[in-house]
Amino acid sequence: MGDILVGTCSWTDRALVGSGWYPAGRRDAEGRLRHYAERFPVVEVDASYYALPSERNSVLWAERTPNGFVFDVKAFSLLTGHPTRQAVMPDGLPAEHRDPAVLDAVWARFAAGVEPLRCAGRLGSVLFQFPPWFRPGERAETFLAQCAERTRGWPVAVEFRHPSWWEPGRAEATEALLARHGMTAVAVDMTQTLPSSVPPVTPVTSPRLSVVRFHGRSTAWGTGSKEDRFRHVYGEDELAEWLPRVRRLAERTEQVHVLFNNCCGDAAVRAAETMTRLLHGDGPAAGARLPRARSAPASPPSPGPRRTPARSSSSSRSREAAD
């Protein structure tokens, strides 16, 4: 049975900081992370999607968290084909994801930013959440192959936001594609009432890791404000639906990350606490169970000059960039 790690998709979200969940005396950057890491064994770094991560922050994060704590780092927007603000591009580079020289520079900067976490054995995964317009097809498969080449040796998780990837008749091919590249398929919980709803499938495509992300069940998923999209308080019955799925994943992988993205107020941390209690029974607060310590993985070569592949608005969560 693999370890089941439960946490949230941010620890510095403005609504969480303002909710009162952090006690007095622990509301500065260091205090927040230490308080969070005493209660949960995993967190997602969402700020790295909005701005490239820095080596300094990665060093500080590793120093401020206990052995066994891991960070899932969300890939920078340019690396997943999302629109990217010019203001966050390094060295004045254009925000152009089709320019090979720009991609080389951005990949190198992203790799350097997460390297301290990798060296400390704290990099749980790098999350590639692809945009809703990223559909199955030859171009998408080529893009995935290039990502696999760039991230060779990294723990990589992939979340597709277009439901056709997991439709009947296509799901097996999607599973095989990710398995071929050694990438973890991300399972999601979200409302099932929209044309864009991704089904709650739980394929295992890597023996090392499975990831489940809970987005909430708001029907404003594709249209509302950030608060509208993620405003949802999970009830115990909704979380209980996932218990057998999560346990089956743990039977087939070394580690399962269960992450709550309903980041409005303290809804995500409360859901994570409840899920931990449901999974492990009544006992100490969430975070008492950390994963078994593992040595840091061997470092792959940092992305350098582009090679031919072997197979061919700001968010409030961006505050993590300063924490």
N, C-alpha and C positions, 0 to 999 in steps of 0.2 A: 504494500500500500504506500503510495507516494504521499509526500507532505501536502497539506492543503493550507495555503496562505491566503488570508482574507484582509483586504484593505480598501483604500479609496483611490480615486483618480486625481486627487490633489490634496495637499495639506496646507496650502496657503491661499485657497480660494477666498476672495473678499467676504463672501457671505458666511463662510465657515468661521473666519476670524472674528466677524462681527456677531456671531451667534452666542458667544459666551462659552463655547466648548473648551477653549483654552483658558486655564486658570490665571488669575493675577500672578504676575512674576514670571510667566512663561509665554509672553506674547511677543517677544522679540524673535528674530529669525532663528537663533540657536534654540531658544526655549521651545518654540513651536515644534521644531523637528524632533527634539528630544522627547517632548511630551507625546507626540504622535507615535514615535518608535517604541515607546514603552507599552503601547496598547495594541499596535498592529505590526506584523512582520514584513509587510510589503506596501509600497506606494507607487503610483504612477506619476512620472514627471511630465506634466502636460505643457509646461512652459516651453519645452524644447521644440514644440511644434511651431510656436510663434516667433521664437528667436533661437539662434544656435546656442547650444549649451557651452558653458565655459569650463575649462580645466579647474580653475580656482573653486568654483562652486562644487564640482564633483569631489574634489579633495575634502572640502568642508563637510559635505553630506556624508561621506564615508567616515570621517572622524567623529561625527555627532551621532552616529547610530551604532547599535551593538552588533557583535558578530552574528551573522546569519540573516540580518536584515538586508532586503534587496530592493532595488529601484528598477521599475519598468520605465524606460525612456521612450517617449513618443518621438517618432522621426520628424525632422524639420519639414515644414510644408512643401518646400521646393522639391524635396526628395520623393514626394508621393504625388507630384503633379498638381498640387493645389495652388491657387493664386497666392502670391507672396508679396508682402509690402516691401517696397524698395528700401524703406528706412531700416529694415532689419538685416539687409544684405551686408556681408563683410567687405571691407575695403572698397566700397562703392561699386561692387559688381552689379551688373544688371540682373533683375529678377527674371531670368530666362532659363527654364528648365530643359530646353532643347540645345543649349549651347554647351558642347563638350568641355570647353575650358572652364566655364562657370561651374558646371557640375563637378569637375575634378576638384576645384577649389572648395566648394561647399562640402563635398563628401570628406575631404581632408580635415576641414575645420570641425565637422560633426564628429568624426572619428577621434580627433584629439580631445574634444570635449567630454566624451564618455570614457576615454581610456583610463582615467584614475579609478572609476567605478569598476571597470573590468579587472584592473590590476589588483584591486582590493577584494575581488570576488563578490562584489555587490551589484553587478549588472544582472538583473533577473531576465530582462529581454529588451529588445528594441522593437517597439510597436510601429508597424506600417499600417496606418488606417487610410485606405484608399478612398478617393472621392466617389460620390454617387454615380458619376458618369464613367467610372472605370468598369467597363463591361467585359465579359469573357470574349476572347478572340485572339488573333495572332499578335496584334500590337501589345495587348495586355500581357500575354505570355512572354513576349520578348522583353518587356519592361521588367517583369518579375525575374527573368533569368539574369538580367543586368544587375538588379538589386542583390540577387543571390551571389553573384560574382563579387560585388563590392563588399558584401558583409560576410564573406567566407570566414567561418570560425566564430561568428557572433551568434548568440541566441536571438532568433528573429521570430516575431509573431505577426500575423497578417489578419487584418479585419477588412472584409469586403462590405461595402455599404450598398451595393446594388444587389437586390435579392436574387437575380438570375444565376449567380454563382452557385447557389444552394438549392435551386429548383430541382424537382424530380427529373431524372434524365440527364442532369448536368452535374449533380453533386459528387458522384463518384469520380468524374474527371477532374473536378476541382480538388478533391481530396488527394488524388494521385499526383496532381501538379505540385501541390505544396509539399507533399511527402518527398517527391523527387528532389526538391531544393532544400529539404531539411527544415522547412519553415512550419511553425506552429499555427494551426487554424484557430482563430479567435471565435468563440461562441458568444452570442449576444442575447440579452433579454431586452425587449422593447415592445411597444404596443404592436399588436398584430392586425390592426384595423386599417392600415394605410397601404396604398399600392407600393410604397417604398419599404414596407416592413420586411426586415430580414428574418427568416424563420429561425427558431431556437434550436438549430442542429448542433450536435456536439461531436464532430469527427476528431479523431486522434491522428495527427500527421507527423508527430515527432515523439519518440519515447522519452524525451527529456522534460517536456513541458506542455501543459494545456492552460489556456487562458479563457476566463469567462468575464465579460464586461456587462454590467447592469446599467442601462441607460435610463431607466425609469420607463413609465408607460404612458407618457403624455401623448395626446393626439396632435399636438403642435410640433411634433418632431421635425418636420421639414419646413415649417413656415414661421413659427413664432420667434420671439426673442430668446436669448440664452436662458433666461429664467423660465419662460414658457416651455421651452423644449425639455428642460431637465427637472421641472417641478413635479415631483412624485415622491410620496412617502410609502415605502414598501411595507405591506402587512405581512405578518408571519405566514399566512396561508400562501401568499405569492412567493415568498422565499422557500417555503417548504416544498413547492413544486420542483425546485432545483436540487434538493438534497440527493435524490437517487442519481441524478445526472452527474453531479459533482463527484459523488463517491465512485461512480463507474469510471470517470476520468482518472481519478486517483489510483484505481486498480491497474491502469494501463500506462501511466506516466510517472516519472520520478517526482514531479511537483505540479500542483495546480494553483494558479493565481486567480482569485475571485475578487474582482474590483468593482466598486460602486461609483458610477459616474453621475448619479442624481445629485449633483453638487449645488443644492440650494439650501442655505442655512446649514444646519447640522444633519440633514437628512441622510447624507451618504455615510457619515461615521456611525449614526444610529443604526442604519441598515447593516453595516459591517459588523457592529457589535451583536446584533440579533442573529445574523447568519453564523457568526462564530459560535454563539451559544447553541444554536440549533444543530450545528455540525458536531460539536464536541461535548455537548451536554452542559448542564449548569456547572459553573466553576469560576475560576479567576476571570478577570476581564480579558477581552480580546487582546492578543499580543503576547499572552503568557507562553504560547507555543511558537517558537521560532523554528525555521527549518534547520536541518542538520548542517553543520558547517561544512563547506566544501572549499577546496583549494581554488585559487584563482585560475581560470583557464589560460592556456598558452596564448600569447598575443599574436593575432594574425598580422600580416604586413599592413601598415596604414595605407589607405588609398593614395596612390601616387598618380603619375600621368595616366590618362585614360588608356585602357587596353581594350582590344576587341574581345568581347565576352566569349568565354569558352562555349557557352550556349546563349547563342544569341538571345482691417479694423483691429484692434488689439483686444485680448481677453483679460479679464481681471485675474485669471490664473497666471498670467505672465509675470506676476510678482515673484513667482518661484525663481525667476532668472536672477533676482537680487538676493535670494535666500540661500 
